[in-house]
Each structure stands twice: as structure tokens, then as C-alpha cells.
Amino acid sequence: MAPHRKVLVIGSPEGVVPDNVWEDFCTRYAVYQYDFPTTKDFYQSLKGGACHDVSGIMRIGLNVPSGIEKVGNGWTKRALEHFPKSLKLIVNFGHGFEEEDVPGLNARGIEFFNTTGGSEATAVVATYLIISVFRQLNRYERMLRDDQFLSALRHSAQTAIDPYGRKLGIIGMGSIGQTVARQAAALGMEIHCIDRPNLRKLLETVQHEDGYIRGLIPPVALHKDLQALVAVVDCLVLTCSYSAATHHLLSQEVFSDMKKGMRIVNVARGKCIDEDAMCDAIDSGVVSSVGLDVHYNE
């Protein structure tokens, strides 16, 4: 019987991968646990040590033992020249891969994958932030903790409003965006998006279905472009992927086209927003509140 292929695992699966799944994985591959004090030791192992013949690398990234230098984002770019010829596959736990050298890996015959899933969890965070930017929950919680109850009560009576009946613009109608749309629609919000062929086809398909399928996506008002969208919605949530096309998607120009009092929620990537332009928009009153799950430099 052929020997199991060796897989290097960076981080612990505990609390991340179900025990039965991990046990099955270990019967299929020869698992080597990352235990290098420094990345220099790791690189040396890839060249001629225990990892010189690995076929795959799984970076979980969590629960790294103390005394072990963290292998953070962008690690494939730094380690690229050290990878052995035997390496064919890298799996990175996490949704972002813009900091990894995917073209460089592919040029060396190494496939790179990041994990999927988590749409519900991310959408719940987005929905919480949507409610928060309308009700300004975070602000008033801090005031209460500082014994400013009466001030918080008076101010909230003037500025905190419900999202019911408000218009929500969603940028990025993949699985996360669609889940946010369903949850926001349940709050009584109107859903607005940019007109895209794939989205239009999805809406037309769902419209002719019944039961569960029809409930996958609520009614959506479509707009010709981003400028047209931001001019009418009360809140804009970003659930898109990060790419050259979405870098600084919310720019100074876009902020200038926004409806006054706009609320911004970002659960996509920090670099989708020009943060300097956003701060200017907050100072000028164009943007009334912001809910961020991500930041430009994390």
C-alpha cells in the first residue's frame, strides 16, 4: 500500500474542526504538526528537514502553542521560495486571500484554497451592525457604562430610529449578501442593489418558484450603478469580496453622491473603503454612523 501523503498542519484543530472529522483526516494523511519556534526554522525544514517532502499545508492559524512564532497573513508570499517541489496544495482557514501570493503559487504548480461557509454568522454580525447604526446601540451602551443615563435617554430620543421601512443597499449579493437581505427584510427594510446580470437572472428564477426557494431572496429594487444606489438608500452594507475592482469602492467621489445621513456597514474587507474619505464624510454630516467588522489595516 502506498504511504500516506504528508500534510503539515499549522495551528491546532481543537475547537475548529469536529473531532470525528479530524480523526478521519488523520487516517488518510501523515499529519505533521507545526512546531517551529521561528519562521526561519520553518524555512530550513522545508529545504531539507522534516517538511522537505510535504504534499500539502493546512494553516488553521488558531491555538498556536506559546513560544511559536505566528504564521500570519501573507505567509505564502514570504515562504514561496522555500516551498519544496512536492508541495501541491495549501488550504488557508479564513475567507481572505488577497495578501497571499496566489499567482506565484500557481506558477509553481501549487493550488491555493481558502475555506468557505460562515455566511449565516457573518450576516448576523452585519444585521447587528445595521440595527446598531440606526439605533446607535454602541454609543448609548458606552454612555450608560459611564453613568450618563439621562444624557443617553435624551439623545437617543432624538437620534435613535428603527430600521423598519428604511432602504438598505447591499453591495455583493453572494451567499452572505443574500442572507443579509433575508434578515434585513424580516426587519421590514426595503432591499436595494446594483443591477447585475447574474442577480437579475437569480431574481427572475426565484420569482417563479414556490415555498422555500422563493423565500431565499426577498424582493429587490435594482439600480443602474453605485452612484444611483447611494443616492436613495438610508444604509449601505458591504458584503463583497476584495479585488482591484472593489479597492476603495467607497471613495471620496462616491461619498459625495450619498444621501445625507447615510449609514455605512462593512463586513467585507477594510480596503473596500477609503477611510480618509469616510472620516471626511462623517465630519461633514454626509455619513451619520458607521458599523465596521473590518478595518483597513487589521
Buried (B, 14 or more C-beta within 10 A) or exposed (E): EEEEBBBBBBBBBEEBBEEEEBEEBBEEBBBBEBBBEEBEBBBBBBEEEEBBBBBBBBBBBBEBEEEBEEBEBEBBBBBBEBBBEBBBBBBBBEBBBBEBBBEBBEEEEBEBEBEEEEBEEBBBBBBBBBBBBBBBBBBBEEBEEEEBEEEBEEBBEEBBEEBEEBBBBBBBBEBBBBBBBBBBBEBEBBBBBBBEEEBEEBBEEBEEEEEEEEEBBBEBBBBEEBBBBBEBBBBBBBBBBBEEEBBBBBBEEBBBBBBEEBBBBBBBBBBBBBBEBBEBBBEEEBBBBBBBBBEBEE
